[in-house]
Amino acid sequence: MDFETIFGKSYSDYKKNFRVIFILTLILVGIPLVLSNLILLWFSVQDPVFYEMLIAEDPENISVKFAMVLFLLSLITLALYFIFEAGLVKDSIKGKFKLNKTINSGKKYFWKFVWFSIVIFSFLILLFLALIIPGIIFAVYWTLAVYIYLDSKKTVVQSLSASYHMIKGNWWRIFGYTVLLFLILGVVGMIINLIGLPIEMLFENLELPDLWISFLNFILRDVINLVYALISVPFSILFYKNVYLEMRGKKVKKKKK
């Protein structure tokens, strides 16, 4: 399939599953972000020093309490995001998302997905540190590894190897698809940020204490990031799922021959 066909199929999948995708994004990404901001706001109201550390770009002396609060909030938010992404990847292969089932899939494959993320991130960091080009090359070769890993009983390394062999001979095509998808999602991100800009300027003109202005801006940033995540994360997962299914189909046909 060419880029236009895969993109169209992905859009169709996204549109068909939008209701479930929206609720999943709200529950596992949106609500945790809002609650995190409310907790930070509460701490800031209670302790002005906490607020000063929060808005400082490079705080010199960070308190233990501040560090612990940020660490715990980040850990919880990240864990829920991993459940979100693992559930989407696993259930995308079947072609349909169901709210409870996708959440359960995310919880079931949570540790497997965490382990996969740690291994592939470590490998890519080493490759990028060695030379940037090998990092880019293998990032493309391993694009489909997460689908193979969650769709089979292969180990992470076996999934990386299977993805490599699946994409071998199609590297430039997958690289081109990735660049095009990145550019399209980049334009979408710019549009969402431009829509949020007038609201941010409006906040700056409100006669409110600096604390409230800061948190209104934090919440606005979270809403912008949430809208972008609602579009970019599920769509990217569906896009590469369709690439994976096409490549897997080709591999099966070759074996039959």
Phi, psi and omega in degrees: 000143176276175185300316182300319180293314180295319179297316179296318178296319180294319178297319179296317177297318181296313181297318181295327184254012189301318183302312180293318179300317180299313181294318178299315179297319180296312184290313189265345179238309186293305182299315176302322178295315180295315179298322178299316179294321179295321177295316177297323178296316180299315178297322181292322177294321181288327186221104181302329179296321178300316180297317180299321178292324183294318184273345180290134181289326181218076183298134183284314183238095181275132182283157179296319180298315180298314181297318181294318180297312180296320180297313181295317179297318179295320181296315180295315180299317180294318180299315179294324178294321178296321176298317179302309185286320180297318179296319179294316181297311183298312185280342179296328181297328179279347174093354181213138177258137171234132191312296184296320182294319181290321175297316179297322176297318178299318179290320181296319184259015184304303184293326177297318180291321178299314180298316178302314182298318180296314183295309184291325178295318179297315179298315182292322177299314179299318180293320179290328178289324179295301176203144183295319184301311178301326178298316179294316182301310184283335174299323177287315179301328184263011183305322187264001186300322183295325178291318178297317183298317182274350182255005182210185178257018180288154174283175179298312182297318177296323178291321177296318179295318180296320178296319178301311182290330179290322184270340180308128183092348179235017187302311183295324179295313180293322177298316178297317177300318182296317179297314180298316179296318178300317180295316180297313180292330176296318177296317178301316179299319179297318180297316180297318179294322179295324178295324181283342184299312179299325179293320178297319178294324178296318179301319182296333181269356179286142179273075180231158175301153182304325180303312182290322177299316180300317184284330173296321177292321176300315181294320178299317178299319180295320179296317179298314179295324180294315179298318179294318178297323179300326181269307191288316186291304179298322182294318179297318179298316179293323180297308181287336172298317179292325174295315180301313181296323178294313182293323178294320178297320179295321181295320179296318179297321179296319180295322180294324179290000000 
